[in-house]
Amino acid sequence: MGELLDTKQAARVLNLCPGTLELWRVYKRGPSFVRLGRAVRYLPDELERFVKAGTQATSESPAGG
């Protein structure tokens, strides 16, 4: 198991505001997290998986059709 990151650290990794992660948790979106009592922590591997899952391929067709 890797180092557990708090919300601020995870937000820094994802280049997001901590509040975005907090809202995503409320709406059951975003990366998976671990709750340890009242503390919320993120695994770096889960952040990477979340980013990879959201990766979009660009179109290979020339611009303008």
FINU-898446 format. One record per residue (C-alpha): y, x, z. Coordinates in pm, 1 decimal. Layout:
BEGIN
py|px|pz
Y|X|Z .
...
//
This chain:
BEGIN
py|px|pz
0.0|0.0|0.0 .
344.4|132.2|-87.5 .
660.1|132.1|116.4 .
791.6|-212.8|201.3 .
1148.8|-277.8|88.5 .
1392.8|-515.7|254.5 .
1600.9|-759.2|50.3 .
1893.3|-518.9|2.6 .
1665.5|-238.3|-113.0 .
1473.9|-466.4|-349.8 .
1799.0|-602.7|-491.3 .
1916.2|-245.7|-555.1 .
1591.4|-169.1|-742.1 .
1636.3|-479.9|-958.7 .
2013.4|-429.0|-997.3 .
2080.5|-772.5|-847.1 .
2281.0|-906.0|-555.6 .
2074.7|-962.2|-239.1 .
2190.9|-1323.7|-245.5 .
2012.3|-1372.7|-577.5 .
1679.3|-1278.2|-420.7 .
1754.9|-1505.6|-125.8 .
1820.4|-1800.7|-358.3 .
1510.3|-1725.8|-562.1 .
1301.9|-1740.9|-244.6 .
1445.2|-2084.2|-163.7 .
1359.3|-2209.5|-514.9 .
1021.1|-2027.9|-521.7 .
1124.5|-1800.5|-809.7 .
1152.2|-1426.9|-840.7 .
917.6|-1151.9|-728.8 .
644.3|-1204.6|-471.2 .
737.6|-1109.2|-117.5 .
576.6|-1062.7|221.1 .
694.7|-1240.1|534.4 .
635.9|-1047.7|857.3 .
756.2|-1280.3|1127.5 .
1115.7|-1347.0|1024.0 .
1141.4|-1030.9|814.7 .
1106.6|-1052.2|436.8 .
975.0|-745.9|255.0 .
893.5|-659.5|-105.5 .
627.6|-425.3|-240.5 .
758.0|-189.5|-512.9 .
450.0|-266.2|-727.1 .
537.8|-637.6|-716.7 .
894.8|-566.5|-825.6 .
761.9|-366.5|-1120.2 .
516.8|-645.1|-1210.3 .
799.6|-899.4|-1195.7 .
1015.8|-692.3|-1431.1 .
729.6|-635.5|-1675.8 .
646.7|-1006.9|-1677.0 .
1004.8|-1083.0|-1780.3 .
1020.5|-824.6|-2058.8 .
1096.4|-983.4|-2393.4 .
1011.5|-826.3|-2727.5 .
1296.3|-803.4|-2976.8 .
1262.4|-952.9|-3320.8 .
1150.5|-709.5|-3588.8 .
1304.3|-909.6|-3875.1 .
1630.5|-779.3|-4022.2 .
1954.6|-939.5|-3909.3 .
2068.9|-1226.5|-4124.5 .
1724.8|-1337.3|-4220.3 .
//
